[in-house]
Amino acid sequence: MEKVKIHDLVERCEHYFKENCYTANRIYKYKSLWRNGIEVYLSSRKLDIYTPALGEEFIETCHFNGSVRPQEREKIRSVQVLNDMLALGYIRKNCHVPVHHALDGALGCQMEKLIVHLSKLRRSKITISDYRLYLSEFLYSLTANGISCVNDISEQNILSFISSHPTNKVNIVSALRVLFTQI
């Protein structure tokens, strides 16, 4: 795979966008994502060459406790666009790769039972996916604090987890409430 200067690759993407009738706003958005994302990352490492491996390293910085927020999804997509241009010479329309949020261990088993229960109640795939995300983040938080048993979960663990999230607090509280009523 060729190595190319990041600014040259961005120019190639911009040219592709214009040739394929992307809106000026969309082009501006990608340029902003690159300028404030991968370019800052490369600059902090005193690099001006882009490789997919460096793109993957940058993507790893876009995760929050194993999950990806919407604003980070856009940064990840901007790197996928660079990778497409570099490897294929064009940009694929959709590079979405679904993420599976594992629920491992004894606590994860209890959480998985809740997910199965919600499926049997015929909850929507979106609802189930959201619950799985919130529960996997909660499980990650508990594991990071050395908690592996339901009886060891304290009110403080729950409150600190909820307060650590900048968004979706209501949905997270709802998922946790349902979890604790099922356990």
C-alpha positions in Angstrom: 0.0 0.0 0.0 1.3 3.4 -0.9 2.3 6.0 1.6 1.0 9.5 0.8 1.1 12.9 2.5 -2.2 13.5 4.3 -2.8 16.8 2.6 -2.4 15.2 -0.9 -4.8 12.4 0.1 -7.3 15.0 1.4 -7.1 16.9 -1.9 -7.7 13.6 -3.8 -10.8 13.0 -1.7 -12.0 16.5 -2.2 -11.6 16.2 -6.0 -13.5 12.9 -5.9 -16.3 14.5 -3.9 -16.6 17.4 -6.4 -16.6 15.0 -9.4 -19.4 12.9 -7.8 -21.6 15.9 -6.9 -21.2 15.9 -3.1 -22.7 19.1 -1.6 -20.4 21.9 -0.6 -21.6 21.4 3.0 -20.7 17.7 3.0 -17.3 18.5 1.6 -16.7 21.2 4.2 -17.8 18.7 6.9 -15.2 16.1 5.8 -12.5 18.7 5.5 -13.3 19.8 9.1 -13.3 16.3 10.4 -9.9 15.6 8.8 -8.5 19.0 10.0 -9.7 18.5 13.6 -9.2 14.7 13.7 -6.6 12.7 11.8 -4.5 15.7 10.8 -4.2 16.8 14.5 -3.4 13.2 15.4 -0.6 12.9 12.8 0.7 16.4 13.6 1.0 15.5 17.3 3.2 12.6 16.3 5.2 14.9 14.0 4.0 13.0 10.9 2.6 14.2 7.6 2.4 10.8 5.9 -0.9 8.8 6.1 -1.1 5.0 6.2 -4.2 2.9 7.1 -2.3 1.6 10.1 -2.0 5.2 11.4 -5.7 5.6 10.6 -6.5 2.6 12.8 -4.4 4.0 15.6 -6.4 7.2 15.4 -9.7 5.3 15.4 -8.7 3.6 18.6 -8.7 7.1 20.2 -12.3 7.6 19.2 -13.7 5.0 21.7 -15.2 5.7 25.0 -15.2 2.7 27.4 -15.7 0.4 24.5 -18.4 2.4 22.7 -18.5 5.0 20.0 -20.5 8.2 20.2 -22.1 9.7 17.1 -19.5 12.5 16.8 -16.7 9.9 16.9 -18.5 7.8 14.3 -18.1 10.7 11.9 -14.4 10.8 12.6 -14.1 7.1 12.0 -16.1 7.4 8.7 -13.7 10.2 7.7 -10.7 7.8 8.1 -12.6 5.1 6.2 -13.0 7.6 3.4 -9.2 8.2 3.3 -8.6 4.4 3.4 -11.0 3.9 0.5 -9.4 6.6 -1.6 -5.9 5.2 -0.8 -6.7 1.5 -1.5 -9.5 1.7 -4.1 -9.2 5.1 -5.8 -12.8 5.8 -5.0 -15.0 6.1 -1.9 -17.6 3.4 -1.1 -21.0 4.7 -0.1 -21.3 2.7 3.1 -18.5 1.2 5.2 -20.6 0.4 8.2 -19.3 -2.5 10.2 -21.7 -3.6 13.0 -20.2 -3.7 16.5 -21.1 -6.5 18.9 -21.1 -5.5 22.5 -20.1 -8.6 24.6 -21.7 -9.4 27.9 -19.1 -11.7 29.5 -18.7 -13.2 33.0 -21.3 -13.8 35.7 -22.7 -10.3 35.5 -22.7 -10.4 31.7 -24.7 -13.6 31.9 -27.4 -11.9 33.9 -27.4 -9.0 31.4 -27.6 -11.5 28.5 -30.7 -13.0 30.1 -32.3 -9.6 30.1 -31.5 -9.2 26.4 -33.1 -12.6 25.7 -36.1 -11.7 27.8 -36.5 -8.4 25.8 -36.3 -10.3 22.6 -39.0 -12.7 23.7 -41.2 -9.7 24.5 -40.6 -8.7 20.9 -38.9 -5.4 21.6 -37.5 -3.6 18.6 -34.0 -4.4 17.4 -33.0 -0.8 18.1 -34.2 -1.0 21.7 -32.4 -4.3 22.2 -29.2 -2.9 20.6 -29.4 0.2 22.8 -29.8 -1.9 26.0 -26.9 -4.1 24.9 -24.7 -1.1 24.5 -25.6 0.5 27.8 -25.3 -2.8 29.7 -21.9 -3.6 28.1 -20.7 -0.1 29.1 -22.0 -0.6 32.6 -20.3 -4.1 32.7 -17.1 -2.5 31.6 -17.3 0.1 34.3 -18.0 -2.5 37.0 -15.2 -4.7 35.8 -12.8 -1.8 35.8 -13.8 -1.3 39.5 -13.2 -4.9 40.3 -16.8 -5.8 40.7 -17.8 -9.3 39.4 -20.9 -10.1 41.5 -24.4 -8.6 41.5 -24.3 -8.3 45.3 -21.1 -6.2 45.1 -22.8 -3.5 43.0 -23.3 -0.4 45.1 -25.4 2.7 44.6 -22.2 4.6 44.2 -21.2 2.4 41.3 -24.4 3.1 39.5 -24.3 6.8 40.2 -20.7 7.2 39.0 -21.5 5.3 35.9 -24.5 7.4 35.0 -22.7 10.6 35.8 -19.8 9.7 33.6 -22.0 9.7 30.5 -22.5 13.1 28.9 -25.7 12.0 27.0 -28.5 9.4 27.2 -28.7 9.4 31.0 -32.5 8.7 30.8 -32.0 5.7 28.6 -29.2 4.4 30.7 -31.2 4.7 33.9 -34.1 2.9 32.2 -31.9 0.0 31.1 -30.4 -0.3 34.6 -33.8 -0.1 36.2 -35.1 -3.0 34.0 -31.9 -5.0 34.7 -32.2 -4.7 38.4 -35.9 -5.6 38.4 -35.0 -8.8 36.4 -32.1 -9.9 38.6 
